[in-house]
Amino acid sequence: MINKRQIIAENVFKRRLLSLSYYWMIFAPFLLLIISGSIAYFASKTVAKNEPKIAVVAQPKIKQAVETLLLKDDYQLNQKLNLHNHEEIKRALAKKKVDGVLLIAKDFKQVSYFYQTGNDKNLPTQELASILNQLKSSLVAQSVGLTAKQWQEITAVVPFKTVALKQGKANEANKTSAQIISMIVVVILFVIISSYVGIVGSELGNEKSSHLIEALLAAVPAKEHFNGKMLGVIYLICFQVLVYTLVGGLSYLVLNVTGYNGIIKKFQLSKLWLSFTPQFWIIIALIIILSLVFYILLTALLTAYVSRVEDINQISTLVTFLAMLPYVLGIMALSAPNMLINKVLSYVPFTLSGPMVVRLALGEVDILSGWLAVIIMFVSICGLYYLAASVYQRNALTYSNKTVMATIIQILRRK
C-alpha cells in the first residue's frame, strides 16, 4: 500500500533541498555570526590603535618604576627614546615617535603630560594620575621604613560583599548567564521560526491560491495532505539541525588543530554549560523544539484560511511578530522575574520561551516548574495540531475574497 503522506513529505523535503534559498536560510546565521565577529574584532583593534604610545621622562629609579606599572596595565611604551628637555619632547611629538610624553620632575612635585594638538589618540591623563599617586605613596612609605607588605596592608581594600538569605535570589553572575541563555534561545527561535513560517505558508497557501489543491485533494485526503506537508517540514528541520551539528563539530576540530581554540575559550561556553544541571539544559532544548513546533502549527492553522497569495505574507508577518514577544518579555523578566505578569506568561505557550527560560536561569523557579511548562507546551501542541488539521480539512476547498483576519473574525463571531 502506497503511503501518500510519506510521498508528500519526501516531495516537500527533496524540492526544498534543491532550492538555493533553503541553503541561504541555513547558512545566513553563520554569515551573520562571521560579520558580527569581524565587526567586534576590528572594533577591538581600533580601540587598541587609539591607545597612545607613551615615553616617560624622569629620574632613572622613578622612570623604571613608572614603566613597570604602565606595562603591567598594558600601556604602549617607547622605552628606547631618551628625552632630556622640552625641545627634544617637542621634536619627538612632531615626528610622531610617540603620542604622548609623561614628564615627572622633582620627585613628583611637578608632573606634566605633553601631546600634540590634532592627535586622535586617547588622553590617558586620569589613569596616569591614579597610577602616579599610587607609586608616590608607595615610595614615600619606603622612605619612612615601611615594608612592601606593611604598605599593602595599609592600602588594602576592605573586603565587602552582600549576602542574600532569600532562597532563589539572583546574583549578578546568574543575571549575566540568564541574559546570555535567553538571548541565545530567542535568537535561535526567531531565526528558525521566521524561516519556516515562510516555508509552511508557501507549502499550504500557494497550492490553494492557485487552485492546484483541487486536483491534489482528488487523489489525497485533506488530512493526509496536511500531515504530509508537516512531516516534510519536520524533515527539513532535522536536516538543518544535522548541518548545524556537523558544522559546529568541524569548526571545533579545525580551531583546535590550527591552534585557534582560544577563540572558543573567550566565550567561556564551558563555564556557562557547567553552571547549570543537565536537567536544565534538557528543559531548555525541549522549550526550543516545542516552541518551534508550536509556531509552525500556528502558521499552518492561519494559512488554512488563506485564499489569496498576498494573504501568505500577512500570515508570515503576524507569526514572526508573535515570535518576537518572548524576547521582549524575557528582558522584562530579567529585572522583575517574580512580577505577576511574568509568572503567568512563564506558562503561556506563546511566550514561555522568554520568561520561563530567564526565571529558570535566575533560579527563581525550580526544575519541576520547568517540566510543568514543557508539559503545558506539549499538551497545547497536541490541541493545536488537531485544530489546525481540522480547520485545514474543512477549509481546503473554501475560498473567500476577504482577508485572512476578516475571515477569522467572521468565524469567531458565528461561534
C-alpha atoms as a printed R data frame, in Angstrom:
    type eleno elety resid chain resno       x      y      z
1   ATOM     1    CA   MET     A     1   0.000  0.000  0.000
2   ATOM     2    CA   ILE     A     2   1.326  3.407 -1.014
3   ATOM     3    CA   ASN     A     3   1.915  5.765  1.887
4   ATOM     4    CA   LYS     A     4   0.625  9.009  0.381
5   ATOM     5    CA   ARG     A     5   1.626 11.048  3.429
6   ATOM     6    CA   GLN     A     6   5.221  9.860  3.125
7   ATOM     7    CA   ILE     A     7   5.299 10.658 -0.598
8   ATOM     8    CA   ILE     A     8   4.118 14.225  0.066
9   ATOM     9    CA   ALA     A     9   6.662 14.621  2.859
10  ATOM    10    CA   GLU     A    10   9.525 13.389  0.683
11  ATOM    11    CA   ASN     A    11   8.403 15.674 -2.151
12  ATOM    12    CA   VAL     A    12   8.484 18.719  0.167
13  ATOM    13    CA   PHE     A    13  11.890 17.686  1.524
14  ATOM    14    CA   LYS     A    14  13.534 16.977 -1.851
15  ATOM    15    CA   ARG     A    15  12.098 20.070 -3.516
16  ATOM    16    CA   ARG     A    16  13.419 22.356 -0.771
17  ATOM    17    CA   LEU     A    17  16.827 20.654 -0.795
18  ATOM    18    CA   LEU     A    18  17.174 21.601 -4.473
19  ATOM    19    CA   SER     A    19  16.359 25.237 -3.695
20  ATOM    20    CA   LEU     A    20  19.216 27.701 -3.161
21  ATOM    21    CA   SER     A    21  17.001 29.806 -0.889
22  ATOM    22    CA   TYR     A    22  16.837 26.920  1.602
23  ATOM    23    CA   TYR     A    23  20.625 26.756  1.874
24  ATOM    24    CA   TRP     A    24  20.771 30.517  2.204
25  ATOM    25    CA   MET     A    25  18.317 30.180  5.091
26  ATOM    26    CA   ILE     A    26  20.596 27.594  6.731
27  ATOM    27    CA   PHE     A    27  23.891 29.417  6.318
28  ATOM    28    CA   ALA     A    28  22.691 33.015  6.715
29  ATOM    29    CA   PRO     A    29  23.034 32.829 10.550
30  ATOM    30    CA   PHE     A    30  26.676 31.724 10.106
31  ATOM    31    CA   LEU     A    31  27.294 34.664  7.792
32  ATOM    32    CA   LEU     A    32  25.676 36.988 10.328
33  ATOM    33    CA   LEU     A    33  27.864 35.471 13.065
34  ATOM    34    CA   ILE     A    34  31.021 35.944 10.974
35  ATOM    35    CA   ILE     A    35  30.107 39.556 10.156
36  ATOM    36    CA   SER     A    36  29.289 40.329 13.804
37  ATOM    37    CA   GLY     A    37  32.519 38.687 14.967
38  ATOM    38    CA   SER     A    38  34.543 40.583 12.358
39  ATOM    39    CA   ILE     A    39  32.996 43.892 13.394
40  ATOM    40    CA   ALA     A    40  33.751 43.160 17.052
41  ATOM    41    CA   TYR     A    41  37.319 42.127 16.175
42  ATOM    42    CA   PHE     A    42  38.056 45.247 14.145
43  ATOM    43    CA   ALA     A    43  36.362 47.406 16.778
44  ATOM    44    CA   SER     A    44  38.709 45.983 19.422
45  ATOM    45    CA   LYS     A    45  41.661 46.590 17.111
46  ATOM    46    CA   THR     A    46  40.505 50.165 16.558
47  ATOM    47    CA   VAL     A    47  40.305 50.723 20.310
48  ATOM    48    CA   ALA     A    48  43.818 49.298 20.685
49  ATOM    49    CA   LYS     A    49  45.109 51.620 17.962
50  ATOM    50    CA   ASN     A    50  43.614 54.594 19.781
51  ATOM    51    CA   GLU     A    51  45.762 53.868 22.816
52  ATOM    52    CA   PRO     A    52  48.704 56.322 22.700
53  ATOM    53    CA   LYS     A    53  52.343 55.284 22.727
54  ATOM    54    CA   ILE     A    54  53.978 56.993 25.700
55  ATOM    55    CA   ALA     A    55  57.526 57.927 26.657
56  ATOM    56    CA   VAL     A    56  58.470 58.559 30.296
57  ATOM    57    CA   VAL     A    57  60.959 61.264 31.309
58  ATOM    58    CA   ALA     A    58  62.032 61.042 34.962
59  ATOM    59    CA   GLN     A    59  64.870 60.063 37.251
60  ATOM    60    CA   PRO     A    60  66.096 56.505 36.469
61  ATOM    61    CA   LYS     A    61  64.598 54.910 39.578
62  ATOM    62    CA   ILE     A    62  61.228 56.615 39.134
63  ATOM    63    CA   LYS     A    63  61.212 56.026 35.372
64  ATOM    64    CA   GLN     A    64  61.779 52.290 35.823
65  ATOM    65    CA   ALA     A    65  59.020 52.049 38.440
66  ATOM    66    CA   VAL     A    66  56.534 54.009 36.286
67  ATOM    67    CA   GLU     A    67  57.294 51.984 33.153
68  ATOM    68    CA   THR     A    68  56.871 48.725 35.069
69  ATOM    69    CA   LEU     A    69  53.414 49.793 36.241
70  ATOM    70    CA   LEU     A    70  52.390 51.051 32.800
71  ATOM    71    CA   LEU     A    71  53.470 47.828 31.088
72  ATOM    72    CA   LYS     A    72  51.552 45.868 33.713
73  ATOM    73    CA   ASP     A    73  48.430 47.831 32.760
74  ATOM    74    CA   ASP     A    74  49.003 47.165 29.007
75  ATOM    75    CA   TYR     A    75  50.117 50.678 28.074
76  ATOM    76    CA   GLN     A    76  52.195 51.121 24.917
77  ATOM    77    CA   LEU     A    77  55.652 52.448 25.771
78  ATOM    78    CA   ASN     A    78  58.672 53.655 23.875
79  ATOM    79    CA   GLN     A    79  61.424 52.754 26.331
80  ATOM    80    CA   LYS     A    80  64.293 53.362 23.902
81  ATOM    81    CA   LEU     A    81  63.574 57.057 23.483
82  ATOM    82    CA   ASN     A    82  65.719 59.233 25.782
83  ATOM    83    CA   LEU     A    83  64.443 62.778 26.162
84  ATOM    84    CA   HIS     A    84  66.038 65.431 28.352
85  ATOM    85    CA   ASN     A    85  64.354 68.786 27.718
86  ATOM    86    CA   HIS     A    86  61.268 70.434 26.259
87  ATOM    87    CA   GLU     A    87  62.806 70.892 22.810
88  ATOM    88    CA   GLU     A    88  63.506 67.173 22.458
89  ATOM    89    CA   ILE     A    89  59.970 66.402 23.639
90  ATOM    90    CA   LYS     A    90  58.502 68.744 21.002
91  ATOM    91    CA   ARG     A    91  60.609 67.187 18.232
92  ATOM    92    CA   ALA     A    92  59.652 63.636 19.279
93  ATOM    93    CA   LEU     A    93  55.961 64.536 19.219
94  ATOM    94    CA   ALA     A    94  56.250 66.391 15.908
95  ATOM    95    CA   LYS     A    95  57.983 63.403 14.280
96  ATOM    96    CA   LYS     A    96  55.322 61.110 15.831
97  ATOM    97    CA   LYS     A    97  57.875 58.901 17.530
98  ATOM    98    CA   VAL     A    98  55.423 58.907 20.443
99  ATOM    99    CA   ASP     A    99  51.883 60.185 21.000
100 ATOM   100    CA   GLY     A   100  52.485 61.484 24.489
101 ATOM   101    CA   VAL     A   101  55.348 62.238 26.901
102 ATOM   102    CA   LEU     A   102  54.967 61.917 30.646
103 ATOM   103    CA   LEU     A   103  57.415 64.259 32.393
104 ATOM   104    CA   ILE     A   104  57.984 63.692 36.130
105 ATOM   105    CA   ALA     A   105  60.207 66.319 37.747
106 ATOM   106    CA   LYS     A   106  61.456 66.930 41.269
107 ATOM   107    CA   ASP     A   107  60.193 63.656 42.768
108 ATOM   108    CA   PHE     A   108  56.550 64.070 41.725
109 ATOM   109    CA   LYS     A   109  56.417 67.746 42.710
110 ATOM   110    CA   GLN     A   110  55.724 68.584 39.088
111 ATOM   111    CA   VAL     A   111  54.145 66.166 36.577
112 ATOM   112    CA   SER     A   112  53.202 67.082 33.006
113 ATOM   113    CA   TYR     A   113  51.759 65.153 30.079
114 ATOM   114    CA   PHE     A   114  52.724 66.564 26.661
115 ATOM   115    CA   TYR     A   115  50.829 65.755 23.474
116 ATOM   116    CA   GLN     A   116  50.399 67.421 20.112
117 ATOM   117    CA   THR     A   117  47.083 69.032 19.180
118 ATOM   118    CA   GLY     A   118  45.236 67.231 16.397
119 ATOM   119    CA   ASN     A   119  46.313 63.824 17.672
120 ATOM   120    CA   ASP     A   120  43.327 61.450 17.580
121 ATOM   121    CA   LYS     A   121  44.694 59.159 20.289
122 ATOM   122    CA   ASN     A   122  43.056 58.870 23.692
123 ATOM   123    CA   LEU     A   123  44.278 61.090 26.531
124 ATOM   124    CA   PRO     A   124  45.009 58.755 29.467
125 ATOM   125    CA   THR     A   125  45.539 61.578 31.958
126 ATOM   126    CA   GLN     A   126  43.153 60.327 34.649
127 ATOM   127    CA   GLU     A   127  44.515 56.782 34.511
128 ATOM   128    CA   LEU     A   128  48.117 58.047 34.628
129 ATOM   129    CA   ALA     A   129  47.342 60.324 37.582
130 ATOM   130    CA   SER     A   130  45.906 57.372 39.513
131 ATOM   131    CA   ILE     A   131  48.978 55.218 38.801
132 ATOM   132    CA   LEU     A   132  51.376 58.001 39.789
133 ATOM   133    CA   ASN     A   133  49.508 58.672 43.044
134 ATOM   134    CA   GLN     A   134  49.813 55.012 43.995
135 ATOM   135    CA   LEU     A   135  53.506 54.961 43.080
136 ATOM   136    CA   LYS     A   136  54.282 58.124 45.015
137 ATOM   137    CA   SER     A   137  52.534 56.795 48.129
138 ATOM   138    CA   SER     A   138  54.480 53.543 47.834
139 ATOM   139    CA   LEU     A   139  57.822 55.359 47.503
140 ATOM   140    CA   VAL     A   140  57.018 57.642 50.449
141 ATOM   141    CA   ALA     A   141  56.167 54.569 52.530
142 ATOM   142    CA   GLN     A   142  59.517 53.014 51.651
143 ATOM   143    CA   SER     A   143  61.350 56.206 52.591
144 ATOM   144    CA   VAL     A   144  59.903 56.132 56.120
145 ATOM   145    CA   GLY     A   145  60.821 52.474 56.603
146 ATOM   146    CA   LEU     A   146  57.585 50.670 55.795
147 ATOM   147    CA   THR     A   147  57.967 47.320 54.033
148 ATOM   148    CA   ALA     A   148  56.028 46.456 50.909
149 ATOM   149    CA   LYS     A   149  53.870 44.033 52.914
150 ATOM   150    CA   GLN     A   150  53.052 46.680 55.507
151 ATOM   151    CA   TRP     A   151  52.119 49.159 52.816
152 ATOM   152    CA   GLN     A   152  49.874 46.596 51.130
153 ATOM   153    CA   GLU     A   153  48.091 46.040 54.431
154 ATOM   154    CA   ILE     A   154  47.585 49.773 54.886
155 ATOM   155    CA   THR     A   155  46.215 50.344 51.386
156 ATOM   156    CA   ALA     A   156  44.315 47.052 51.059
157 ATOM   157    CA   VAL     A   157  40.658 47.496 50.150
158 ATOM   158    CA   VAL     A   158  38.269 46.344 52.849
159 ATOM   159    CA   PRO     A   159  36.539 43.164 51.585
160 ATOM   160    CA   PHE     A   160  32.845 43.874 51.320
161 ATOM   161    CA   LYS     A   161  30.126 41.623 49.947
162 ATOM   162    CA   THR     A   162  26.357 41.315 50.072
163 ATOM   163    CA   VAL     A   163  24.736 38.058 51.156
164 ATOM   164    CA   ALA     A   164  21.178 37.305 50.050
165 ATOM   165    CA   LEU     A   165  19.426 34.984 52.500
166 ATOM   166    CA   LYS     A   166  16.275 34.705 50.435
167 ATOM   167    CA   GLN     A   167  16.230 31.410 48.566
168 ATOM   168    CA   GLY     A   168  16.441 31.807 44.821
169 ATOM   169    CA   LYS     A   169  17.689 35.381 44.938
170 ATOM   170    CA   ALA     A   170  19.527 36.090 41.718
171 ATOM   171    CA   ASN     A   171  23.050 37.472 41.840
172 ATOM   172    CA   GLU     A   172  24.877 39.327 39.086
173 ATOM   173    CA   ALA     A   173  26.503 36.132 37.743
174 ATOM   174    CA   ASN     A   174  23.086 34.486 37.417
175 ATOM   175    CA   LYS     A   175  21.694 37.574 35.703
176 ATOM   176    CA   THR     A   176  24.501 37.534 33.169
177 ATOM   177    CA   SER     A   177  24.017 33.813 32.499
178 ATOM   178    CA   ALA     A   178  20.252 34.265 32.215
179 ATOM   179    CA   GLN     A   179  20.693 37.129 29.772
180 ATOM   180    CA   ILE     A   180  23.089 35.104 27.594
181 ATOM   181    CA   ILE     A   181  20.912 31.976 27.620
182 ATOM   182    CA   SER     A   182  17.665 33.843 26.938
183 ATOM   183    CA   MET     A   183  19.341 35.760 24.117
184 ATOM   184    CA   ILE     A   184  20.622 32.521 22.546
185 ATOM   185    CA   VAL     A   185  17.218 30.795 22.867
186 ATOM   186    CA   VAL     A   186  15.259 33.741 21.445
187 ATOM   187    CA   VAL     A   187  17.694 34.339 18.562
188 ATOM   188    CA   ILE     A   188  17.708 30.643 17.606
189 ATOM   189    CA   LEU     A   189  13.920 30.521 17.707
190 ATOM   190    CA   PHE     A   190  13.430 33.777 15.843
191 ATOM   191    CA   VAL     A   191  15.834 32.856 13.029
192 ATOM   192    CA   ILE     A   192  14.372 29.373 12.545
193 ATOM   193    CA   ILE     A   193  10.738 30.403 13.031
194 ATOM   194    CA   SER     A   194  10.967 33.336 10.617
195 ATOM   195    CA   SER     A   195  12.390 30.940  8.015
196 ATOM   196    CA   TYR     A   196   9.925 28.078  8.448
197 ATOM   197    CA   VAL     A   197   6.911 30.347  8.733
198 ATOM   198    CA   GLY     A   198   7.538 31.289  5.109
199 ATOM   199    CA   ILE     A   199   8.021 27.657  4.083
200 ATOM   200    CA   VAL     A   200   4.810 26.463  5.785
201 ATOM   201    CA   GLY     A   201   2.839 29.374  4.364
202 ATOM   202    CA   SER     A   202   4.178 28.706  0.903
203 ATOM   203    CA   GLU     A   203   3.584 24.940  1.044
204 ATOM   204    CA   LEU     A   204  -0.020 25.231  2.208
205 ATOM   205    CA   GLY     A   205  -1.052 28.586  0.769
206 ATOM   206    CA   ASN     A   206   0.309 28.583 -2.778
207 ATOM   207    CA   GLU     A   207  -1.485 25.376 -3.761
208 ATOM   208    CA   LYS     A   208  -4.818 26.737 -2.560
209 ATOM   209    CA   SER     A   209  -4.426 30.228 -4.032
210 ATOM   210    CA   SER     A   210  -3.553 28.707 -7.436
211 ATOM   211    CA   HIS     A   211  -6.442 26.183 -7.174
212 ATOM   212    CA   LEU     A   212  -3.941 23.329 -7.543
213 ATOM   213    CA   ILE     A   213  -5.260 21.927 -4.245
214 ATOM   214    CA   GLU     A   214  -8.487 20.812 -6.001
215 ATOM   215    CA   ALA     A   215  -6.603 18.289 -8.136
216 ATOM   216    CA   LEU     A   216  -4.416 17.147 -5.234
217 ATOM   217    CA   LEU     A   217  -7.326 16.500 -2.884
218 ATOM   218    CA   ALA     A   218  -8.980 14.389 -5.544
219 ATOM   219    CA   ALA     A   219  -6.172 11.862 -5.008
220 ATOM   220    CA   VAL     A   220  -5.204 12.509 -1.362
221 ATOM   221    CA   PRO     A   221  -7.489 13.212  1.626
222 ATOM   222    CA   ALA     A   222  -7.073 16.714  3.050
223 ATOM   223    CA   LYS     A   223  -5.846 15.467  6.424
224 ATOM   224    CA   GLU     A   224  -3.243 13.183  4.834
225 ATOM   225    CA   HIS     A   225  -2.112 16.063  2.641
226 ATOM   226    CA   PHE     A   226  -1.754 18.303  5.709
227 ATOM   227    CA   ASN     A   227   0.154 15.639  7.670
228 ATOM   228    CA   GLY     A   228   2.484 15.035  4.730
229 ATOM   229    CA   LYS     A   229   3.310 18.729  4.489
230 ATOM   230    CA   MET     A   230   4.000 18.961  8.228
231 ATOM   231    CA   LEU     A   231   6.143 15.808  8.123
232 ATOM   232    CA   GLY     A   232   8.150 17.277  5.244
233 ATOM   233    CA   VAL     A   233   8.799 20.431  7.264
234 ATOM   234    CA   ILE     A   234   9.975 18.281 10.198
235 ATOM   235    CA   TYR     A   235  12.423 16.526  7.837
236 ATOM   236    CA   LEU     A   236  13.791 19.921  6.814
237 ATOM   237    CA   ILE     A   237  14.235 20.975 10.446
238 ATOM   238    CA   CYS     A   238  16.054 17.711 11.260
239 ATOM   239    CA   PHE     A   239  18.320 18.238  8.244
240 ATOM   240    CA   GLN     A   240  19.110 21.790  9.369
241 ATOM   241    CA   VAL     A   241  19.926 20.591 12.900
242 ATOM   242    CA   LEU     A   242  22.205 17.919 11.396
243 ATOM   243    CA   VAL     A   243  24.008 20.528  9.281
244 ATOM   244    CA   TYR     A   244  24.495 22.801 12.312
245 ATOM   245    CA   THR     A   245  25.821 19.888 14.368
246 ATOM   246    CA   LEU     A   246  28.318 18.901 11.652
247 ATOM   247    CA   VAL     A   247  29.445 22.498 11.040
248 ATOM   248    CA   GLY     A   248  29.804 23.121 14.780
249 ATOM   249    CA   GLY     A   249  31.782 19.906 15.289
250 ATOM   250    CA   LEU     A   250  34.073 20.531 12.311
251 ATOM   251    CA   SER     A   251  34.643 24.154 13.377
252 ATOM   252    CA   TYR     A   252  35.610 22.994 16.860
253 ATOM   253    CA   LEU     A   253  38.081 20.441 15.446
254 ATOM   254    CA   VAL     A   254  39.586 22.947 12.976
255 ATOM   255    CA   LEU     A   255  40.063 25.586 15.692
256 ATOM   256    CA   ASN     A   256  41.761 23.028 17.946
257 ATOM   257    CA   VAL     A   257  44.018 21.671 15.189
258 ATOM   258    CA   THR     A   258  45.044 25.121 13.949
259 ATOM   259    CA   GLY     A   259  45.660 26.393 17.482
260 ATOM   260    CA   TYR     A   260  42.865 28.978 17.467
261 ATOM   261    CA   ASN     A   261  40.905 27.276 20.255
262 ATOM   262    CA   GLY     A   262  41.494 30.392 22.370
263 ATOM   263    CA   ILE     A   263  38.585 31.939 20.460
264 ATOM   264    CA   ILE     A   264  36.278 29.335 21.998
265 ATOM   265    CA   LYS     A   265  37.678 29.895 25.472
266 ATOM   266    CA   LYS     A   266  36.992 33.633 25.241
267 ATOM   267    CA   PHE     A   267  33.259 32.916 25.064
268 ATOM   268    CA   GLN     A   268  33.523 30.803 28.269
269 ATOM   269    CA   LEU     A   269  30.873 28.396 26.966
270 ATOM   270    CA   SER     A   270  32.185 25.516 29.079
271 ATOM   271    CA   LYS     A   271  31.804 27.647 32.209
272 ATOM   272    CA   LEU     A   272  28.259 28.540 31.186
273 ATOM   273    CA   TRP     A   273  27.477 24.887 30.452
274 ATOM   274    CA   LEU     A   274  28.722 23.683 33.850
275 ATOM   275    CA   SER     A   275  26.838 26.420 35.701
276 ATOM   276    CA   PHE     A   276  23.564 24.503 35.295
277 ATOM   277    CA   THR     A   277  22.384 20.936 35.723
278 ATOM   278    CA   PRO     A   278  21.766 18.504 32.804
279 ATOM   279    CA   GLN     A   279  18.014 18.679 33.519
280 ATOM   280    CA   PHE     A   280  18.114 22.443 32.999
281 ATOM   281    CA   TRP     A   281  19.671 22.066 29.545
282 ATOM   282    CA   ILE     A   282  17.209 19.289 28.617
283 ATOM   283    CA   ILE     A   283  14.307 21.580 29.525
284 ATOM   284    CA   ILE     A   284  15.832 24.455 27.510
285 ATOM   285    CA   ALA     A   285  16.262 22.169 24.473
286 ATOM   286    CA   LEU     A   286  12.664 20.942 24.774
287 ATOM   287    CA   ILE     A   287  11.366 24.502 25.074
288 ATOM   288    CA   ILE     A   288  13.197 25.454 21.862
289 ATOM   289    CA   ILE     A   289  11.899 22.418 19.945
290 ATOM   290    CA   LEU     A   290   8.325 22.635 21.220
291 ATOM   291    CA   SER     A   291   8.142 26.406 20.678
292 ATOM   292    CA   LEU     A   292   9.285 25.923 17.101
293 ATOM   293    CA   VAL     A   293   6.648 23.235 16.504
294 ATOM   294    CA   PHE     A   294   4.011 25.417 18.152
295 ATOM   295    CA   TYR     A   295   4.668 28.389 15.875
296 ATOM   296    CA   ILE     A   296   4.795 26.158 12.786
297 ATOM   297    CA   LEU     A   297   1.386 24.689 13.650
298 ATOM   298    CA   LEU     A   298   0.047 28.179 14.362
299 ATOM   299    CA   THR     A   299   1.202 29.234 10.895
300 ATOM   300    CA   ALA     A   300  -0.476 26.170  9.386
301 ATOM   301    CA   LEU     A   301  -3.712 26.977 11.239
302 ATOM   302    CA   LEU     A   302  -3.814 30.562  9.985
303 ATOM   303    CA   THR     A   303  -2.749 29.570  6.469
304 ATOM   304    CA   ALA     A   304  -5.751 27.229  6.277
305 ATOM   305    CA   TYR     A   305  -7.891 30.372  5.881
306 ATOM   306    CA   VAL     A   306  -5.771 31.740  3.009
307 ATOM   307    CA   SER     A   307  -7.483 32.230 -0.342
308 ATOM   308    CA   ARG     A   308  -5.099 34.696 -1.990
309 ATOM   309    CA   VAL     A   309  -1.330 34.776 -2.473
310 ATOM   310    CA   GLU     A   310  -0.996 38.190 -0.815
311 ATOM   311    CA   ASP     A   311  -2.510 36.788  2.399
312 ATOM   312    CA   ILE     A   312   0.508 34.487  2.891
313 ATOM   313    CA   ASN     A   313   2.839 37.425  3.601
314 ATOM   314    CA   GLN     A   314   0.373 38.808  6.143
315 ATOM   315    CA   ILE     A   315   0.341 35.487  7.991
316 ATOM   316    CA   SER     A   316   4.151 35.289  7.941
317 ATOM   317    CA   THR     A   317   4.465 38.837  9.285
318 ATOM   318    CA   LEU     A   318   1.934 38.201 12.070
319 ATOM   319    CA   VAL     A   319   3.570 34.964 13.286
320 ATOM   320    CA   THR     A   320   7.078 36.467 13.062
321 ATOM   321    CA   PHE     A   321   5.880 39.390 15.181
322 ATOM   322    CA   LEU     A   322   4.467 36.969 17.766
323 ATOM   323    CA   ALA     A   323   7.832 35.170 17.806
324 ATOM   324    CA   MET     A   324   9.464 38.433 18.944
325 ATOM   325    CA   LEU     A   325   7.282 38.690 22.058
326 ATOM   326    CA   PRO     A   326   9.321 36.176 24.125
327 ATOM   327    CA   TYR     A   327  12.416 38.338 23.613
328 ATOM   328    CA   VAL     A   328  10.720 41.472 24.951
329 ATOM   329    CA   LEU     A   329   9.139 39.567 27.817
330 ATOM   330    CA   GLY     A   330  12.466 37.907 28.630
331 ATOM   331    CA   ILE     A   331  14.042 41.358 29.080
332 ATOM   332    CA   MET     A   332  11.175 42.296 31.422
333 ATOM   333    CA   ALA     A   333  11.693 39.094 33.405
334 ATOM   334    CA   LEU     A   334  15.381 39.874 33.943
335 ATOM   335    CA   SER     A   335  14.546 42.943 36.017
336 ATOM   336    CA   ALA     A   336  11.377 41.636 37.689
337 ATOM   337    CA   PRO     A   337  11.228 37.825 37.443
338 ATOM   338    CA   ASN     A   338   8.598 37.448 40.175
339 ATOM   339    CA   MET     A   339   6.185 40.062 38.889
340 ATOM   340    CA   LEU     A   340   2.728 38.500 38.479
341 ATOM   341    CA   ILE     A   341   2.594 39.013 34.709
342 ATOM   342    CA   ASN     A   342   5.969 37.289 34.275
343 ATOM   343    CA   LYS     A   343   4.837 34.385 36.435
344 ATOM   344    CA   VAL     A   344   1.704 33.932 34.322
345 ATOM   345    CA   LEU     A   345   3.457 34.336 30.955
346 ATOM   346    CA   SER     A   346   6.011 31.704 32.012
347 ATOM   347    CA   TYR     A   347   3.297 29.092 31.421
348 ATOM   348    CA   VAL     A   348   1.619 30.555 28.318
349 ATOM   349    CA   PRO     A   349   2.648 28.630 25.134
350 ATOM   350    CA   PHE     A   350   3.024 31.815 23.052
351 ATOM   351    CA   THR     A   351   5.512 33.389 25.413
352 ATOM   352    CA   LEU     A   352   7.079 30.875 27.834
353 ATOM   353    CA   SER     A   353  10.312 30.614 25.804
354 ATOM   354    CA   GLY     A   354  11.167 34.071 27.176
355 ATOM   355    CA   PRO     A   355  10.103 34.468 30.834
356 ATOM   356    CA   MET     A   356  10.396 30.775 31.801
357 ATOM   357    CA   VAL     A   357  13.934 30.458 30.416
358 ATOM   358    CA   VAL     A   358  15.009 33.609 32.277
359 ATOM   359    CA   ARG     A   359  13.364 32.584 35.554
360 ATOM   360    CA   LEU     A   360  14.917 29.115 35.354
361 ATOM   361    CA   ALA     A   361  18.378 30.563 34.726
362 ATOM   362    CA   LEU     A   362  17.964 33.038 37.587
363 ATOM   363    CA   GLY     A   363  16.938 30.248 39.948
364 ATOM   364    CA   GLU     A   364  13.587 31.909 40.704
365 ATOM   365    CA   VAL     A   365  11.706 28.703 39.801
366 ATOM   366    CA   ASP     A   366  12.716 25.090 40.304
367 ATOM   367    CA   ILE     A   367  13.185 22.328 37.743
368 ATOM   368    CA   LEU     A   368   9.669 20.986 38.394
369 ATOM   369    CA   SER     A   369   8.224 24.308 37.213
370 ATOM   370    CA   GLY     A   370  10.302 23.983 34.045
371 ATOM   371    CA   TRP     A   371   8.913 20.490 33.429
372 ATOM   372    CA   LEU     A   372   5.394 21.805 34.053
373 ATOM   373    CA   ALA     A   373   5.929 24.464 31.361
374 ATOM   374    CA   VAL     A   374   7.170 21.758 28.961
375 ATOM   375    CA   ILE     A   375   4.085 19.616 29.656
376 ATOM   376    CA   ILE     A   376   1.773 22.600 29.100
377 ATOM   377    CA   MET     A   377   3.529 23.327 25.810
378 ATOM   378    CA   PHE     A   378   3.278 19.682 24.703
379 ATOM   379    CA   VAL     A   379  -0.447 19.481 25.512
380 ATOM   380    CA   SER     A   380  -1.013 22.805 23.703
381 ATOM   381    CA   ILE     A   381   0.808 21.476 20.635
382 ATOM   382    CA   CYS     A   382  -1.382 18.361 20.569
383 ATOM   383    CA   GLY     A   383  -4.501 20.502 20.747
384 ATOM   384    CA   LEU     A   384  -3.179 22.961 18.173
385 ATOM   385    CA   TYR     A   385  -2.302 20.119 15.784
386 ATOM   386    CA   TYR     A   386  -5.824 18.637 15.856
387 ATOM   387    CA   LEU     A   387  -7.310 22.128 15.481
388 ATOM   388    CA   ALA     A   388  -5.022 23.030 12.549
389 ATOM   389    CA   ALA     A   389  -5.648 19.690 10.789
390 ATOM   390    CA   SER     A   390  -9.410 20.027 11.299
391 ATOM   391    CA   VAL     A   391  -9.515 23.627 10.074
392 ATOM   392    CA   TYR     A   392  -7.388 22.747  7.038
393 ATOM   393    CA   GLN     A   393  -9.661 19.814  6.226
394 ATOM   394    CA   ARG     A   394 -12.770 21.996  6.387
395 ATOM   395    CA   ASN     A   395 -11.328 24.992  4.518
396 ATOM   396    CA   ALA     A   396  -9.094 23.344  1.917
397 ATOM   397    CA   LEU     A   397 -11.644 23.997 -0.827
398 ATOM   398    CA   THR     A   398 -13.243 27.099  0.687
399 ATOM   399    CA   TYR     A   399 -12.438 30.418 -0.974
400 ATOM   400    CA   SER     A   400 -13.159 33.975  0.084
401 ATOM   401    CA   ASN     A   401 -12.375 37.443 -1.197
402 ATOM   402    CA   LYS     A   402 -11.897 38.718  2.358
403 ATOM   403    CA   THR     A   403  -8.579 38.987  4.129
404 ATOM   404    CA   VAL     A   404  -7.471 36.217  6.481
405 ATOM   405    CA   MET     A   405  -8.074 38.304  9.613
406 ATOM   406    CA   ALA     A   406 -11.556 39.302  8.407
407 ATOM   407    CA   THR     A   407 -12.387 35.646  7.718
408 ATOM   408    CA   ILE     A   408 -11.177 34.527 11.177
409 ATOM   409    CA   ILE     A   409 -13.132 37.322 12.903
410 ATOM   410    CA   GLN     A   410 -16.272 36.349 10.960
411 ATOM   411    CA   ILE     A   411 -15.880 32.686 12.007
412 ATOM   412    CA   LEU     A   412 -15.375 33.651 15.663
413 ATOM   413    CA   ARG     A   413 -18.491 35.806 15.617
414 ATOM   414    CA   ARG     A   414 -20.514 32.864 14.292
415 ATOM   415    CA   LYS     A   415 -19.362 30.745 17.217
